[in-house]
Amino acid sequence: MNTQDVTRSVIRLELARAFRGMESNPKRTLRKLADLGKVCARGSVQKEIFGIFQQCLRYKDSPYFSVMQNLVRNVSAENLTTFGMNLGYNSWTDGAKKIRAKRDNEGILTSWIQILDLSQNEWTAENLNAFIDFWKTYGVCTYAFLPSASFSENTFLPEVFQKQNDCAFLWFLPDVDSFCINLDDYKDVQNVMPIFKMEALMESEIHQILSAHKKLYGVYQLYNEQNIRECISRKSLGLLSSLGTPFLFFLSEDRKSDTSSAASRFAVDTRMKQAYPFLAVDFYSDITRINEIISGDPLPIHITERMNRLISSV
């Protein structure tokens, strides 16, 4: 075993111990995890994130205690550990180290995440695996698939998820049916977070099915300048409590990053002030913030639609 394998094994062991501790003393366990994470963190992203966790968990009534307790209760330890390790260690620690090395040695700036629109029919398991294998050499271990109504069957994605078992996948679905078509194929997949449109999730029973199988999932809201106030209204946010997930993503319809937008400001404010028992993420602007932490450059948002743009996008 190399050093990275040993580190991963130690982290997995500590996480398993923490999940057991959550059942009896969630507050103490979470604080110990945050302290341990800050001490062991090597990457700048992890240090900043664990520092935020420490600050948030100082409040004895922090809603994050109930968030984490519900996660451990409702999502399998294997799902949480695999997805969390692939995102937190493979991407934000080991991956971030490779990204900085590319910047320092070759002058190549790379985002920590690749965003794909799979609506073009040319995408197959073979060329999607080739795409991911290529970017993993650059340190990229997180991939997001944008919602696409024309890409509804997704028959080859389970094969990709299982082959790329060291990566984390954020899968924004245009509707519930896109996921239900091959639901049985995803029961053993641990490294993907399906993310459903809030309105679609409320009109279906898929969140109950996912909870019964102890699977990780999230919800998203599409927004623009006209409807953002409605998206962050108390009425809209209050509906989250019935959906069984603490992960709320705001997805800008124009696919642009704007850290000064109402959604971006709301996501940051609500995370720090802990006004709600969920984690709000403004997808594009938070990607930009993490890019800046990793490489010192916010980088423009790039979305890959066709395989032939692979090399030219580097």
Secondary structure as UniProt FT lines:
FT   HELIX           3..24
FT   HELIX           26..40
FT   HELIX           44..56
FT   TURN            57..58
FT   TURN            60..61
FT   HELIX           63..74
FT   HELIX           77..85
FT   HELIX           86..95
FT   HELIX           96..106
FT   STRAND          113..116
FT   TURN            118..119
FT   TURN            121..122
FT   HELIX           125..136
FT   TURN            137..139
FT   STRAND          142..145
FT   TURN            149..150
FT   TURN            155..156
FT   HELIX           157..163
FT   TURN            164..166
FT   STRAND          168..173
FT   HELIX           177..180
FT   TURN            181..182
FT   HELIX           183..186
FT   TURN            187..188
FT   STRAND          192..197
FT   HELIX           198..202
FT   HELIX           206..212
FT   TURN            213..214
FT   STRAND          218..223
FT   TURN            225..227
FT   HELIX           228..231
FT   HELIX           234..238
FT   HELIX           239..242
FT   TURN            243..244
FT   STRAND          247..252
FT   TURN            253..254
FT   TURN            259..260
FT   HELIX           262..273
FT   STRAND          279..282
FT   HELIX           283..295
FT   STRAND          303..304
FT   HELIX           307..309
FT   TURN            310..313
//
